Every structure is written in structure tokens, then in C-alpha cells.
């Protein structure tokens, strides 16, 4: 074997090795992404329309994990949408279906026993933002009676803003 044949052979071998994991894991056959308008419709409905959300999830079950970018990286999931408007029935339905709750959503639900220990372990998260720049204070306000302990907690921590510009 001459040097030229060796180099060509190594190039093909390298290419094959690079694609092998995808072939083994079946990632070459990944399903098509949901159409943008379906994701936007789902996230939009998750603010207010439980029947529409149920209908969309029946047809597209993995919408539960989808997020919509409203612009400038303002990503929102269905559970995030229900969370920042205080729609507890929506949020609990989505959790029952497997949605991934965030600390902001758990704040709105008044899950003090979950939120406080995480913020104690990671105090820098207190300034993290939910969809559209809504703060923990906003989510605690939306949580009503169930979240009043967390509302007091965030006020004690000095939070005064309910929304921060993502601009």
C-alpha cells in the first residue's frame, strides 16, 4: 500500500467512525420537528385554554416538552405560560402529563418545601427570570394564598420587581 492509498483509506475510516454513533443510536432517523405554528398555538393556549391544550397534546404528545421563542431568547413552554398567569389547573394538568416544572412554576404553586431548599443551595438563582422576564415575586403573587409564604420570602430577600426587561 502506498502513502496515497493509506491516506485515502484513513479518511474514509475516519468518516465512517464519525457517523457510526448516529447509526448505532438511530439518530439518522430522528422524527421531523413540530411545525412552528403548532408549537406557538400550544404555548399560546397554555396561558388560558385547557381544552385546546388537551386537544393539541392528544395529537402531538411531545408538545409537552416544546418551547416557543417569542424573540430575543424569550423561550416559553406550556407549563411556563400557565405558571406566569397563575393558571394552576393548567399547570397541574401539564405536570400530570410529564411537563418539567421550573422553580418559577413551583413558586406559583406555593411549593415552599421545594423552592426554598434549592434557593438556599443556589442563592444566585433568586435573580433568574421566568418567561417574558417575570420574576419569582411575580410568580408568588400569581400563586395567591398557596404561595403567600414564598411571597413573603421573596419580599424579605429584597425583590421588588415583578418583571425585568429582556431587551
N, C-alpha and C positions, 0 to 999 in steps of 0.2 A: 504494500500500500504506500502510495507516495504522499507527500505532505498535503497536497491539494485535496486528495480524496479524504484524508484524515480530517481536515478542517471542515469540509462539507458534511461529513458524517457526524462530527461533533455538533455542528449547527442544527442538523435535523434531530439529533438525540436531545439537545437542549430544548428545542421547541416542543418535542413530544413530552419531555419531563415537566415543562411549564403548564401544559394543558391536561396532564394526567389527573391532578386533583379534581378538576372540574368534571372530568369524565367519570371518575370514581364516585364522586359525591352527587352526580346527576345535575350539576348546576348549569350544564349546557341546555337543559330542558326546563329552565325556570319559566313559570307562567308569566303571561303579559301583565304589566302594571294595570291597575284600575284606571279608567278614563278620568281625567281631571274633574270633569263636571260631576261625576258620581261622588267623588271624594268631597268636593265642595258642597254638594247637596246634603251629604250625610253630616258633615260638620255643621253646616248651617242649621239643619233640622235639629241637631243635638242641643241647640240653645232653647228649644221650645216645643218641638213636635214629636212626642214619644211614639205615636202611631207611625209616623213617617220613618223614624229611626228603626223601628221593628220591621217595617216593610223592606227597607233597604238592607238590613242585616240578614233577612231571610234570603234575599237574592245574592248578596255579596258579604258573606260572613266575616271575611278578613278586614272589612272596613273598620272593625273594632280597633285595629292597630294603626289605621291610616291617619295621616295628618295633612292639613292644608296650610300652605304658606300664603298668608294674607299680604305679604310684601315685607321686604327688609328683614327676612328671617323670623317673622312673627308666625311661628308654626302653632297650629291648634289642632288637637284631637277632639273627637266627640266628647270624651269624658272631661276634657279641659273646658269645652264650651258649656256643658251642663254645670260644671263646677263654678265658673266665674259668674254665672247668672243665678246661682243658688237653687238650681233645679235638682233637688235631692232624689226625687223619684227617677229621673233620667239617669243620674249618676249611679244610683244603686242598681238599676237595671243593667247598665253597661258593665259594672263590676261583676254582677252575676253572670254576664256573658263572657267575662275574661278580660275586660279592659284593664289597663295598667294604671292604677290611681297614682297621682302625684301628691307631693306634700301639700300643695295648694288645695287640691280636691279634698284631701283628708282634713285639712283645716276647715273647709266649708262644712264638712260632715260632723265637725266637732270631735274628731278622734284625738283628743288631747294625749291619751296614753301612747299614741304612735308618733305624733308630731313633736312633742317636747323632747323626748329622748334623742331623736335624730338631730334636732337643732342644738341640743346640748353637745352631742358628739361632733357636729359640724356647724359651729356657730356662724360661720361665714355665709351659710345658706339663707340666713334671715333676710338678706337683701336680694335673693333670687326672685325672679318675676315669673308670673304665670302668663297665659295668653294675653296679648294686647298690652302688656306692661302692668297688669293688675298685680297688686302686692298681696302679701299674707293678710294685711289689715283688711283689705277689700274682701277677701275670701271669708275671713272670720265674720265680717259684718253680714255677708250674704248667708252665713250659716244660722243666723238667728239664735234662738235660745240654746240649741245644742252646742254652739260654738262660742258662747259668751265667756267661758274660761280662757279660751285661746285669744279672744278679742282683748281681754284684759292683759294677757301675757304679751301680746304684740305692742299694746299701748305702753306697758311697763318697759319694754325694750326700746322705746322711743320712736316707734313707727307712727308717722303722722299722715303719710301719703297713701292714697288708695290706688293710685295709678302713676306710672312713670313713663315718659315718652320713650319709645323705642327708636325714634327718629335718628 
